[in-house]
Amino acid sequence: MKKLFIALLALAGVHTVALADEGMWLPCLIGERVADMKSKGFELTAEDIYSINQASLKDAIVLFGRGCSGELVSAEGLLLTNHHCGYGQIQRHSTVEHDYLTNGFWAMNRGEELPNPGLTVSFLVRMEDVTERVAAGEQVDSIKAEASEGGKYSTSVESLYYGNKHYLFVYQVYRDVRLVAAPPSSIGKFGGDTDNWMWPRHTGDFSVFRIYADKNNQPADYSKDNVPYTPKRHFTISTQGAKEGDFTFVYGFPGTTREYVTSDFVDYTLNHSNPAKIALRTMRLDIISAAQEKDVATRIMYASKHASIANAWKKWQGESLGLARRKTVEKKQAYESRFVEWAKGTEYEGVVENLHAKYAELLPYAVTRDYYNEAIYAIELMGLASPRTLKAEDVEPIYKDYLPAIDREVAVKMLREFGDNVGAEFVPEWYAAKLNECGSVEAFVEWLFENSRIVSKESVVAARAENYNFEEDAAVVMRKAFDEVYKNKIAPQYVALNKEITALYKTYMRGQMAFEPERNFYPDANLTLRVAYGSVAGYEAADGVYHLPYTTLDGIIEKDNPEIYDYDIPQSLREIYASKEYGRWGVELNGHHTIPVAFLAKNHTTGGNSGSPILNSRGELLGINFDRTWLSTMSDLDYDADICRNISVDIRYVLFVIDKIGGAGYLLEEMDIK
């Protein structure tokens, strides 16, 4: 009973010891962290960070789209996020004639700002602990419905600490979000896949949007009558920068971490899942890259897809290197051995052993699921064979960025890998028979694409005019065959076993808290608003190799290469560097007159934090978080304060590019810059 009482105290928020610079803290409970934050330089109060009674910093932050963060920087709805977060919108507005990816986009007045159907931003109105209500039997749907106030708000109830706690999140969602500005990709995506997740980094990873509302400042669908949104709060921008050791914090929507899993999950990630997914995505990227290099239109068409595939691909590589370097599997196994010994005679006895057994049962289904998602469903024709495509009235947007020739090559590679790595019991009988009939994967793919009427917009339109029965289409038949196996043989077992594993984790989570009563357990990230804090810091990347915590324009010039697309910077940037006419944005660093570009800090971040504001001790905007260092990516599973660093673009570089490269200095006039 004593151990259970200690665990419940921990869940209630009674903590004593925190790990240095680690943690993603709930804003509504940030008061528990303020003393520690102040000891490291923080100058504000908990109420400044999160309040439901007055405007606070939370009101200047949005969930951008479905997986990034953003921040308000003016009283007229002006919003900053990452270039890679707005990449899909920039790409969709781009054509060969108006290549905004290559050349950038700069609206010179409100009338030139571009609408983005489907893009939303969500403000957190409030969060509330509803654990007792859920435990008392109240239905989650009724809690959400009550909080939505008749549909005015979007709501969710999220499980924290593996179901030991439940929180209600209430959002106001704005639906008219327009593109205002984006730098050329040679700035916003400088270094491309080569530099992605790496340090030193010289990427101006930002884009600018504006939120619009109706005349009452309420959410509304796009209309020319809408007006710029007036936020409750927007950030003051600091141009003073931050030096090594200065306090910083990141405020945004981190996506997913799993800090409290057993060694089984880490072993699966390191030795099964990541190697397979990396190999499959390498093949897809090689095919797409080769096609992009041959044709400008193809480069634009596949830019967003390439970026999406490559981002996780490189992240998984760094994660695996970090987990191996940290010996995370072995470390967790040692922890579990100590826990098992401690748990004897308690309610937690046997929970680790049961988790090991369930993970062993899950392994074949998890591996197969990876191959279905990363091989079979990575063939774009499988997506086109879905009901969404077949029932769509306007198929133009669906085929806008699709080339069958590329997909054919991908299909051959993916089906080969699937055949080599998936057990016969998970291969659809239809596919096995058809493959045998065709004689080879290449011949099967040839048959598939020649006998499908959904490989192009024109073919679909013509087929509809002929009252073609799409249910008999080769691609549709193939999709149904794989879906049937997935839905009947893989998904049910995968879901059922994970449900059992999650139930065991609820107990194991309480057990860990009882086992380590002085440890501070923050909830895993789940795309809800969090605060992470630390300080500006370099790090020792290898023996004798120390990385400074900032980069400058000098480094961009050193990498500049007109023969490589990702390193071919705008001529205007070369000219400004040659003249050193930086205006108000120039600084003196290490005896050089230059422009700061990016900087490192020890804030605990993950996917979803892209676009988050990184703030100084007074809550002023220093930059925009956009990445982690490569070996930091294992922090989703195992945080290491010595080496884990988040990377942010310095706000001074953002303002410099808007002003000097984009010629959109008028935007700065609506910002509060100090």
N, C-alpha and C positions, 0 to 999 in steps of 0.2 A: 504493500500500500504506500509506503514511503517513496519508493521509486516511481510509482504511478503519479503521486502528488507532485513530485519534482518535474516530471514530464509535462503535466498539465500546466504547471506554472510557466514552463518554457513556452508552451503553445500560447498562453495568454499574454505573452510579451514581457515576462519578468526575466531579463537577461543580465548577465554579469560581465562576460568577457567576449570581446569581438576579435576576430582575426584581422590583422592589419590590412586595410584597403580592400578587403573582401566584403561582398554583400550587395544585394539589390533590395532596398528597403521600401516598405509600403509607406507612401506619403502620409497617410492618416495616423501612422504610428511613429512618425519621424521624431516626435518629442523624446522618444527613448534614446535616440542617437545624437541629439543636439549637443549634449555635454561632450561627447567624444569628438564631434565635428568642431566644436568651438576650441577644443584643445589643439586642433590641427589648423586653426586659423579662420573658421567660419564666423561671420559677423552678424548673421540674421537670426530670426527666431523660427520656431516650428510653424507658427501661424503665417509667416511670410512664405513658407514653402507650400503649405496646404491649409486651406481654410474653406469652410462652406458658409461662413458668415460675412466674409469680405473678399474682395479680389486678392488673389495670391498668385504665385508663380505658376501654379498648375493651370491657371486660366490662359496662359500664354503658350501652352503646349498642346499639340494635336497628335492623334494617331493618323498618320498620312496614308491613305489608301488602306490596304489590308496587311501591311507589315513593316512600315517605316514610321519614323517620328518627324515632327516639324515644329517650328517655333514662330510666333508672331513677332514682327519687328517694327510695326507701325500701328497707328491708330486707325489705319485705313485697310486693314485686313491683309497686309503684305506678309508673306510667309516664306521662310527659308527651309529647305530640306536638302538632301544630297542630290547631286546630278544623277547618280545611279538609281535613286528612288523615283525621280521624275523621268527616267530614261524611256520607259514605255510610252509616256505621253509625247515626249520629244520625238521619238521614232515614228509614232503614228502621224504626227504632223509633217514629217519629212518626206520629200520626194527628190528625184534627181535634180529637178529645177530649183527646189527650195530645200537644200540639204542642211537642216538645222543641226544634225548630229555633227557634221564636219565644220560648219561655219558658225554655229551658234544661233541663238534667236534673242532678239532684243526688241520688246514692244516699246515704242517711243511715246505712246499715250494709252489711255485706258481702252480706247476703241480697237487697238491692235492686239490686245490680250486674247489668247486663244482658249475657247471652252474645251472641256475634257469630259464628255459623257461617261458616266459610271464612276468617275473619281470622286471620292468623299474624304472629308476630314472630320474627326470626331474629337470633341472636347469632353474631358471627364467632368461631370457635374459634381459627383460625390461618390465615395465608396463607404460601405457599411458592413460591419461584422454581423452576419446573420447565422452564425454557427448554432446558437441556441434555438433559433426558429426552425432550422433544418432538422436538428436533433429532436425537436418536439414533434416532428412529423408534418410540419407545414410544407406544402408542395412548392418546389422551386418555381414552377410556372406561375403560381399565384403571387409569389414574392416579386417576381419580375413584372408581372402585369400591374400590380399595385404601384410599383415604382415608376412605371412608364407613363403614368398619368394620362391614360387614354391614348397612348401612341405618341405623345409629345417627345418622349425620350426612348432611346435604345438601351436595353438593359441586359445584363448577364449576371449569373451567379457562378463564381469560379471556386473550384476546390483548391485549397492550399495545404501544404504539408501532407500530401497524399490523402486528402479527405478528412483530416483531423480538424480543419478549419474551413469555413465557407464565407466568402465575401461577395456582397452585391456591388456591382459597378453600374453607374448610371451615366449615359453619354447623350450629348446633343450632337447630331450629325448634320453637317452642311454638305449640300450636293452640287453647288455651283462653284467650282474651283478652276481658275483659269491660269494658263501658263503666261508668265510675265517675261521671264528671261532665263536663258541657259547659255553657259559659255560653250565655245567649241569643244568637241570631245578631246582635242589635243590639250585642253586645260582640264575640263571636267572629268575626263577619263585618262589623263596623262599616264602613260606607262602601260595602259591596258592590262591584259592578263599577266604580263611579265612582272609588273610592280604590285599587282593586287595582293593584299595581305602582307606586303613586305615593308621593311624600313631599311634605309631612309625612303621616305615617300614625298612626292612633289605634286600631288594631285589637288586641283582646285575643285573638289567634289561638292558642288553646290548647284542648285537651281532655285528659281524664284517663282512663286505662285501668288495668286490673290484670291481670297475667299469673298464670295458675294452672297448677299442675303436679300430678303424682301424689304420693303420700306419700314417694317417694324423690327428689323435686325434678326428675323427668324429664318430658319432654313427654308429653302425654296428650290425647285427645279430651275435649270438654266432659263433665264429670260433676259432680254435686252433691257427690261425695266428694273432688274435687280441692281442693287447698289453695293459698294464695298462694305464688308462686314466691319462693325465697330467692336473690337474685343474688350473684355473686361480688363485685360492686362496685356501689355506687350513689353518686350525686353529692351532695356537700355543697352547700348552697345559700347563696350570698352575698347579703346584703341591703345591701351597701355600695355597690353600683352601680359604674359606671366613668365616668371623666371623659374628655374629649377627649384623645387621645394615648395612653391606656392600652392595653397589650397585650391582645389577645383572640385566641382561636382557635375555629374551628368544626370539630366532629368528627362526620361523618355519611356519608351515602351519595349523593354527587352523581350525577345521572343520565347526562347526555350533554353533552360538549363536543367541538368540532372545531377546535382552535386551529391545526392544522398543514395545513389543506386549501389548495388552490390558489384563485385568484381565480374559477375557474369555479363552484365550489360556492357561494361568497358571492354571485356574480352571479345564480345561479339562485334562491337564497334571497330576495335583495332585489328582483329584477325579475320573477320568475315565480311562485314558490311562495307566498311570503307574501301578495302582493296577491290571488291567487286564493282562498286559504284564508280570508283576512280577510273578503273579500266574501261568501263562502258562509256563513261562520259569523254574519256580521252579519244575514243574512236569517233564519237559523234563530232567532237570539236575539230578533229583533224579533217573530217569530210567537209564540214561547214566552212572552216578557215580556208581550205584550198579553193572552194567555190567563191568565197568572198574576195580573195586576192585576184581573181580573174575578171571580176565585173563589179562596177560601182553600184549598179542597181541591186545586185545580190548582196553587196556589203551592207547597204542600207536596210534591205528587206530582212536580213537575218541578224542585224546588229543586236536587237533586244534579246532574241533567242540565244545568241552566242553568249551574251553577258550573263543571262540567267543560268545557262548550263555551266559556265566557267566559274561563277562565283562560289557555288558549293563545292565544285570539283577541286578547286585549289584549297578551299577551307579544310576539306577532309584530309588533304595531304598534310597540311600543317598540324591538324589535330592529331593525326596518327604519329607524326614525329614527336610532338609534345608528350603524348601519352606514353610512348616508348621511352623517351628520355626521362620522364618522371617515374617510370616503373609503376604506373598507376594500378595496373592489375595486381601486381605483387603487393603493393602497399595496401590495397583494399582487402586482399586475402588475409594479410596479417591483422588488419583491424577486425575483420570478421572472426578470426580465430579468438582474439581477445574478447570480443562481444559474446561469442558462443559460450566461452568459459564463464563469463560474468552472468549470463542469462540463466544458467542452470538453477532450477527451482523457482523461477519467476514466470510470469505470464508470457515472457518473450522467448522462453526456451523453445527451440525447434524452428523459429521463424526463418533464420538464415538458411538452415538445411532445406526447408520447404521451398525457399526461393531458388536455391541451387537446382532442386529437382524440377521445378516448373520451367525454369529457363532451359534446361536440357530438353524438355518436351517441346518447347517453343522453337528451338533452333532450326529444324528443317523447314518449318512454316515461315519463319522470319527470312531465311535465306531465299526461299522461293518467292516470297512477296517482293523482296528487293529486285529480283530478276524480272518479275512481271512489271513492276513500276519503272525500272530503269532500262529495260530492254524492250519488252513487248509494247508497253504503253508509251514508250519514247518514240516509237514509229508514228509519225504524225498522221498517217492514213488511218490508224486506229482511232485517233481522236475525231477525224472527219467522219468516221463510220458511226459516230454516236448519234442518239436521237436529236441532240441540240442542232447538229448540222442538217440532218435530214428534214427537220421540221422548220428550220429557219426560213422566213419569207425572203430576206435579203442575204444572200450568201457572199456578197462582195467583200465585207469585212473579214469573213472567215478565210478566204483564199488570198487576201491581199499580200500576205507575207509567206506564201507557200510555193515551193518549186518541187514537182514530183521527182525530178532527176536526183536532187539531193536526198529526198526521202527514200528513194530506191536503194541508194548506196548505204544509207543508215540501216534500212531494213535487213539487208544482207548481213551486215556486221552483227546486228542485234540478235537475229534469229540463230546465227552460228553460235554466239556466246550462250544464248538460252539453251540450245540443244546440248552444249558441252557441259553445262553446269546444273541443270535442273533434272530431278529424278523423273523417270518415265511415268510415275503415278500422277504427276502434275502437268503432263503434256496432254492437251486435248486430243481425243481420238481422231477427230476430223483432221486436225493439222498433221498428225503422224501419218494418216493414210494418204493425204494429199501430197505430203513431202515425199513419201515413198513412190507415189505415182509420178511425180515430177522428176525425181532422181537426184536432185541437189537443192540446196538452199537458193542458189542463184536462179535456177530454173523455176522454183516456186515463186520467188519474188517477181520474176518476169511474168509468169502467169497471173499473179495477183494484180499487178498494175495494168496489165493488158485487158483484164476482165472486170475491172471496177469502173463504174460510171461516176465515181465521186472523187476522181483524182484531179479535177479542175472545175472551176466555176462554170465554164462553157459546157462541159459534159453534164454537170448537174442540171443546168437550165434546159438543155436539150432533152435529157432523160425525163424530166418532169413534163415537158411538152408531149412526150410520147407515152405518158402514163406508165412509165417504167416502174416495175415492182422492186423497190430498193431493198426489200427484205431478202431478195435472192441475189443481191450484189455480192461479189466475191469478198470485198473488204468487210461488208456488214456480216456476212456469214462467218468470216474469220474472227471478227470482234466478238460475236456472240459465243463462238466456241471457246475462246479464251476467257470471256466473262463468266461463262458457266462453270468452268473449272475453278476460277478464282473465287466465285461466290459460293460454291458448294464444297470445295475441298480445302481451300486455303483460308479465306476470310473468317468463316465460323470458328475454326480451331484457333486461329490467330487471336481473334477477339476474345474468345472464351478463356484462353490461357492468360492473356493480358489482364482480363478482369480478375482472375484469381491472383495474379502477380500484384496488381494494384491493391487488392484487399490485404495481401501480406505486407505490402509496403506501409499501409496505414499503421499496422502494428509495429513494423520495424522502425518507422519514423519516431513513434513514441518511445520505442526502446532505445534508439540512439540518444534521444534527449535525456532519458533517465541514466544512460550509461555515461554521458558526458554533461553533467548538470551545469558546468561552468562555461560550456561552449555556447556561442551565440548562433542560433540557427535561423537564418533568413529564409523565406519561402523561395522555392525555385521560380524562375521567370516563366510567365505564361501570357505574354503580350498585354500585361496590365501595367499601369503607370508605376514607375519605381525611381528611387533616388540611389545613386552610387557615388561615393566620394573618395577622394585620394589627393594626390598632389602631382604637379608636373615633375617628370622624372625620366632620365635616360636609363639605360640598362646594359649589363654586360652580356652581349650576345654569344660570345665564345671566349675561351681563354685568351686574355690580352686584347679583346676587341670590345671597346666601350662605345655605345651609340649615344651621341648627344640627343637631347630631347626636342630638337627643332631642326627644320630645314629652311632653306631660303631660295630665292630666285636664282642665285648662283648655281645651285644644283640642277635646276631646270635647264639652264643654258648648257651645262656640262653634258646633259643627256640628250639635248636637242639633236635630232637627226632627220632632215627632210626626206630621207629615203625610207623611213619607217613610219607608217601611218600614226601609230600611237605616240610617237615622239616628235612628230613634225609640228612644232608650235606655230602659232600665228606670227606672221612677219612683223606685225605691230608690236608684239611682245619682244622680239629681238631688237627692234629699233629703240624701244623704251629702255631696254637694258643697256644698249650701247650709249645712250645719252644720259642715263641715270636720272632722268627727269621723272621721278616717282611722285612728285607733289607731296601732299600731306601724309602719304602712306609709307614713305621711306623711313628706315630706322638704321641705327648703327649697331651692327652685330659683329663681334670679333674683328673690329677695325675696318669693316666693310660697310658702305652705304648700300643697303639692299632692301628687299621686301621679304618679310617672314611668310612662309607658305604653310607648313604643317607642324604639329607638335604632339608630343607623347605625354600621357599622364597615367596614373595608376588607378583609374576608375574601372570597376568591374562591369563590363558590357558584353553584349552578345547581339546576334541578329535581331532586328527590330529597333535597336538603338541607333541604327543608321538614320541620320538626320537630326538626332537629339542635340539640344543645346548643351554646350559645355560652358559652365559658368564659374565666375570667380567668387571670392568669399562674400561679396556684396550682392550676388545674384545677377551680375552683369554678364552679357554675352561675350565670351572670348573666342568662340569658334563653333564649328559644327562637327560633331562626332561622325566618322564615316567608316572606321575599320578597326581591326586589331592587328598587332604584329603576328606573323605567321605561327610562331610557337605558342602564342597566347590563345589560339583557337581551342586548345584542349581545356580552357577554363570553363567551358560548358559542362565539363565533367570533373575537372580537377584544377582548382585555382592555385596559381603559384605567384605570390606577391613579388618575388624577386625578378620575374621575367615578364609577367603579364602586363601589357600596356595597351591602352586604347589610343587610336590615332584620330586627330581632328584637324580640319583645315582651319587655319588662323583666320579670324574674321577680317583682319586687315588685308589679307590677300583677296578675300571675297569682295570687299569694298573696292580695292584697287582694280580688280578685273571688271566689275560693274562700271566703274568710273572711266578707266583709261583704255580698256580693251573693248567694252561694249558701247561706250559713249552714252550710257544711260544714267549719268550722274544725277538726273532729276529724281531718281528713285531714292537717293540718299537724303534728299530734302525732307522726306516724310519720316525718316528714321531719327531716333534720339541717339546721337553719337557723341561720345565724350572722350 
